[in-house]
Amino acid sequence: MPNTLSCLNHVKRHLTGPASMKNKRPPAPTLYTDVSWCGDRSGSMSSMGLSPQEGAETFMKDHKKLSNKIQPMNGYHMEFTTFDNKASIEYNGDARKVTDNDIEKARNAMIPRGTTKFYDTAIACVSRQQKRVDAVIASLPKETIRLMYENNHLVAAIFATFTDGMDNESIADTNALKRAIDKHKSQYNATCMFLAANIDADTTGASCGFDAGLCMQMGADRISSGDALRICSIAMMRAASQQPPQFTQLERETSCRVQRPVNSAPSAMMQDPQRCVTSPSLRQPLPLLPPAGLHRQMNQRVNLRIPAV
């Protein structure tokens, strides 16, 4: 029986597949992979129908399958967190050990309810992921740690979050999240993804520290949102497989589709990349109050009846 090198699949050049990968060696496998999903389940997500629940199921199944395929030496950790005005961690463990009950639990956790606590939840997810990575690195031999710092892709931390509008529950703000994301990218070489509906994903994502190539607009309808969440899971798998994770133009167009009016020109639609957007900010705006004088006037009782003579 012939002997086969265990590393053969990682040094043998591709002869088939996409043109960009032909005659190239596949990327080296990671020592440890950590993926974190931070999903909005607030009541306004109801416009997306079953898409958030189906997205949760897709994420869990995709990463269980990938974890069994690449089998990083020090594990493939999965955290599934969702939030309304409260955050809940529905799965936090080995991706290879995900059960059907775990998938069903994650799916049910995405049923829309409550208000939105985005900033606080995202920052907490990032902090937990950093602590897990620190613990894994601390457990490695010194020679491996030295090798890892020379090849920082050997530990893959991937964080993805999405929301559909105004944060009206968090203590933290945009600047706090930006500091957390900047640290995650610079000190942990993390891949951080941001999807948004009803707000400008590019502008909001940039203000929160996310790279432009990893921000994506998603529609608030049943079809577009479903496609967007599937695409997000695929992009996370690309990152976990040491492939470029950035969203492609086709993925962007698929995730934010709008039915074009009969009389509108296609070129006009293409010139409006944020056609799904209705608001530029994550913060709930304060209500506009009338001037004090007008307010007093509005509160006066007015009798429109003609008094009897």
Number of C-alpha atoms within 10 A of each C-alpha: 3 4 5 7 8 7 10 9 13 14 12 12 14 17 12 9 9 8 10 8 13 13 13 13 14 17 13 15 20 23 20 21 27 23 24 24 26 26 27 30 28 24 15 19 24 17 14 19 17 18 26 27 23 17 24 27 21 20 25 26 19 17 23 20 14 16 23 13 10 15 18 17 11 15 19 27 25 26 22 21 25 27 26 25 19 17 21 13 15 16 20 13 14 15 26 20 14 18 13 12 9 15 20 14 16 24 22 16 22 25 19 22 17 13 19 28 25 34 22 21 26 25 19 16 21 23 14 13 23 19 11 14 18 12 11 15 18 11 11 14 10 11 8 14 16 12 12 17 11 10 12 15 22 20 24 24 28 27 23 23 22 25 27 26 24 20 23 17 17 15 11 15 16 18 13 15 23 19 13 18 25 18 16 22 17 9 10 19 16 25 22 24 26 26 27 27 25 22 25 27 30 22 14 19 25 16 15 21 22 23 19 16 14 22 26 29 31 31 28 26 20 16 17 21 29 23 20 27 24 21 22 28 21 18 23 28 21 14 22 28 20 17 13 12 21 20 18 14 11 8 18 18 17 20 28 24 19 14 6 11 9 6 6 9 10 10 8 10 15 11 9 9 14 17 16 22 18 12 14 15 19 24 15 12 10 6 6 6 8 10 9 9 8 10 11 10 11 11 8 8 7 8 7 6 6 6 6 4 3
